[in-house]
Amino acid sequence: MQFEQIRQHLTRTGFHLTVHDESVICIELSLEQGTRHQAIFLSELMDDDGRPFLRVATAIAPTTGLDARRALAFNWESHVGYLAIGDLDGVPYLHLCENRPLESLDGAEVQRLVLEIGGVGDRMERVLSANGDLL
């Protein structure tokens, strides 16, 4: 599956795409009957051999006061996704990410990844931000 095919598939299946950029797709995921929202970012990455990967990521919380041991323990125990630190509007944020080879994906797997990363990310955001919703 190619990145443009992923964009077309997500649009056809009714996801709300908010950023239409050549290299990034942003989905505004509505959770819990619209009471919570999670922004999911999809981008195409190349590995060292030039093989394309899909990254699915969501921002969880600013890194201020975060316990790195808990984040590393999550990475060790998690079956899907890993935690990383990335910049969000000039502020270091904890992100939940998943990378998959594009060649191994189909539309159903992309949808599953978006929903899983969105749901887990929202639950983690809730715990780390006292029930807040960063969107």
N, C-alpha and C positions, 0 to 999 in steps of 0.2 A: 504494500500500500504506500502511496506517495503522500506527502504532506498536504498537497492541494486536494487530494481525494478525501483525506481526513476532514478537512474544512467543509467540503461539499456534503459528506456523510452526516456530520454533526448538524449542519444547517437543515438538511432534509429530515432528520429525526426530531427536530423541534427544540434543540438546545438554543439558548439565547446567547449569540456571539456578540460581544461588545467591542472588540478590537479586531479590525480587519486589516492586518498588516501582513506583508509577504512572508515574514518569518515567525510571527507570533499570533496565536489565537487566544482570545480570552473568553471564557464562558462564565456567565453569571448564573451560578447554580442556586436554585431556590430549594430550601430544605424545610422540613417540618411545617408543611402546608403554608409556605411563604413567610413564616415568622423569622427564619434565619436565612442568610445568604452566604455564599462562599465563592470567591473568584478563583477560577482554575485557569492556569496558563499552560498552553501547549506550544512547544517550540521544537524545531528540528536541530539536532546536533550531529556532528560528524566525529567518529572515533579516529584514532591515529591512522587507521587503514583507509579512511575515507568512507566508511560504511555509515549510512544514515540511521540515527536513533530518534525516537520521539521522547521528549521530556514532558511529563505532566507534573505540575507543581502548584502549590498553594501557600500563601503566606499565613503564618499561624500567630506569631507574636513578636514584639520587639525583643532583642536579646538582653536588654537591661535586666539584671538580677536573675538571669536564667542559670540553672544548675547544669553545667555541661555534662556531669556524670549521668544525670537522668536522660539527657538527649542521647548519649552514647549507649546507655542501657536499652533505650527504645530501639536504636539501630540494630543492636545485637539480637533483640527478641522479635523484631518485626518481620513478618513474612512478605509484606508488600510495603514499599516505600522506605525512604531513609530521610533523616533530618539533615539539613544543611543551613548555612548562614548565607544570605544574599542581601543585597541592597534594595531597599524599597523607599523611593523618594529621599535618598540620602541617609536613611536610618538602617542600621543592620537589623535584619529580621530573620527569625527562624522560619524555614520553609520545609514543608513535607514534599518530597519529590519521588518520582519513579521514572526510570529510563528503560525503554524497550527498543530492540531493533525494529525499524520500520518494516523490514521484509517479513517479520513474523506476525504482524498485526492484521486483523480484519476489523470491520466496523463494530461488531459486537464486543470485541476485546477493548477497543478504544472507548466505547461507551462505559464498559465495566470499570476501566481505569479511572475515567472522569468521575464516576459516581463514588467509587471506593476512596480515591484520594480526597474528593470533596467531603465525603461523610466523615472519614477519619480526621481530616484537617479541621473540620468544624468542631468535632468533639474535643480535639486537643486545644483549639483556640478557646473554647468555652472553659476548659480547666485552667489554662494559663492566663486568661483575662477576666476572671471572676464573672463568667457568664456573658461577657461582652461579645459583640459581633463586629469584627473588623471589616467585613466584606472583602 
